[in-house]
Amino acid sequence: MAHKLERPPHRACAQLFVTLACLLIFSGVLVAQTEVSEWQQTVRDLTGVGRNADAFHVVENRLQQFPQDLEAHGWRGRLLAWRGD
């Protein structure tokens, strides 16, 4: 008699849940990266023409909206260093 290995239904549901959770997380990361590139491009454009104070305001606004944004913290540090602070 051949023994079939079948997954219990609750295990299949758990795997489906984990898969869907991962997809949602990664889709959020992609959206965040798109937003980052837009504000970062603005900061790059402003610093490229010597408007560091304006770039600093863009970064500060970004940090108010997304305080955990490490890229924004990096830009803030760069701008402070260029300013001498």
Beta strands, then each sheet from edge to edge (+ up, - down):
end
